[in-house]
Amino acid sequence: MLSDFKPGPLFLEIKTPRPNLDICAESKKKMLYFQALFEGQKPEAYLAFPYNPFVYRKKYDHKFTKQIMDLDKEVLMGEEMWDKIGGTGTYEELLEIAEEAKKAILEKKKAV
């Protein structure tokens, strides 16, 4: 849970983008508990995937997630998740940092 999230209490159940049916059900239960616990405080609860192996949201097609979750209202994927945590542009900034780290590692390897 992020306690410094400005709009209100935020809960992200971070999982791999292809969770099992029992994981989806348990995540949904946690999300509902969280929303009940913070009722009246505008709580937000999501199943969150750090990346989307299907690349585009509209192409996401994992049957267990689709059975349990409302994909449009309860699931954050990739850029949506990172930007929800850190604000608009966080995802792009993370990619830039990763690219800088990659270049530094490659340069270090060349020097050895």
Contacts in CASP RR format, 6 or more apart in sequence:
PFRMAT RR
TARGET T0000
AUTHOR 0000-0000-0000
METHOD contacts of the structure
MODEL  1
MLSDFKPGPLFLEIKTPRPNLDICAESKKKMLYFQALFEGQKPEAYLAFP
YNPFVYRKKYDHKFTKQIMDLDKEVLMGEEMWDKIGGTGTYEELLEIAEE
AKKAILEKKKAV
1 9 0 8 1.000
1 10 0 8 1.000
1 11 0 8 1.000
1 34 0 8 1.000
2 9 0 8 1.000
2 10 0 8 1.000
2 12 0 8 1.000
2 85 0 8 1.000
3 9 0 8 1.000
5 44 0 8 1.000
7 42 0 8 1.000
7 44 0 8 1.000
8 38 0 8 1.000
8 41 0 8 1.000
8 42 0 8 1.000
8 43 0 8 1.000
8 44 0 8 1.000
9 34 0 8 1.000
9 38 0 8 1.000
9 41 0 8 1.000
9 42 0 8 1.000
9 43 0 8 1.000
9 44 0 8 1.000
10 43 0 8 1.000
10 44 0 8 1.000
10 45 0 8 1.000
10 84 0 8 1.000
11 30 0 8 1.000
11 31 0 8 1.000
11 34 0 8 1.000
11 43 0 8 1.000
11 44 0 8 1.000
11 45 0 8 1.000
11 46 0 8 1.000
12 45 0 8 1.000
12 46 0 8 1.000
12 48 0 8 1.000
12 76 0 8 1.000
12 81 0 8 1.000
12 84 0 8 1.000
12 85 0 8 1.000
13 27 0 8 1.000
13 30 0 8 1.000
13 31 0 8 1.000
13 45 0 8 1.000
13 46 0 8 1.000
13 47 0 8 1.000
13 48 0 8 1.000
14 48 0 8 1.000
14 49 0 8 1.000
14 50 0 8 1.000
14 81 0 8 1.000
15 23 0 8 1.000
15 27 0 8 1.000
15 47 0 8 1.000
15 48 0 8 1.000
15 49 0 8 1.000
16 49 0 8 1.000
17 49 0 8 1.000
17 51 0 8 1.000
17 52 0 8 1.000
17 53 0 8 1.000
17 54 0 8 1.000
17 60 0 8 1.000
17 62 0 8 1.000
17 65 0 8 1.000
17 77 0 8 1.000
18 53 0 8 1.000
18 62 0 8 1.000
18 64 0 8 1.000
18 65 0 8 1.000
19 27 0 8 1.000
19 47 0 8 1.000
19 62 0 8 1.000
19 64 0 8 1.000
19 65 0 8 1.000
20 64 0 8 1.000
21 64 0 8 1.000
21 67 0 8 1.000
21 68 0 8 1.000
23 64 0 8 1.000
24 47 0 8 1.000
24 64 0 8 1.000
24 65 0 8 1.000
24 67 0 8 1.000
24 68 0 8 1.000
24 69 0 8 1.000
25 68 0 8 1.000
27 47 0 8 1.000
27 68 0 8 1.000
27 69 0 8 1.000
28 47 0 8 1.000
28 68 0 8 1.000
28 69 0 8 1.000
28 74 0 8 1.000
30 45 0 8 1.000
31 45 0 8 1.000
31 46 0 8 1.000
31 47 0 8 1.000
31 74 0 8 1.000
32 45 0 8 1.000
34 43 0 8 1.000
34 45 0 8 1.000
35 43 0 8 1.000
35 45 0 8 1.000
37 43 0 8 1.000
45 74 0 8 1.000
46 74 0 8 1.000
46 75 0 8 1.000
46 76 0 8 1.000
46 81 0 8 1.000
46 84 0 8 1.000
47 65 0 8 1.000
47 69 0 8 1.000
47 74 0 8 1.000
47 75 0 8 1.000
47 76 0 8 1.000
48 75 0 8 1.000
48 76 0 8 1.000
48 77 0 8 1.000
48 81 0 8 1.000
48 84 0 8 1.000
49 75 0 8 1.000
49 76 0 8 1.000
49 77 0 8 1.000
49 78 0 8 1.000
49 81 0 8 1.000
50 78 0 8 1.000
50 81 0 8 1.000
50 82 0 8 1.000
51 77 0 8 1.000
51 78 0 8 1.000
52 60 0 8 1.000
52 77 0 8 1.000
52 78 0 8 1.000
54 60 0 8 1.000
54 61 0 8 1.000
57 71 0 8 1.000
57 77 0 8 1.000
57 80 0 8 1.000
60 71 0 8 1.000
60 77 0 8 1.000
65 71 0 8 1.000
65 75 0 8 1.000
69 75 0 8 1.000
76 84 0 8 1.000
78 91 0 8 1.000
79 91 0 8 1.000
79 92 0 8 1.000
82 90 0 8 1.000
82 91 0 8 1.000
82 94 0 8 1.000
83 89 0 8 1.000
83 90 0 8 1.000
83 91 0 8 1.000
END
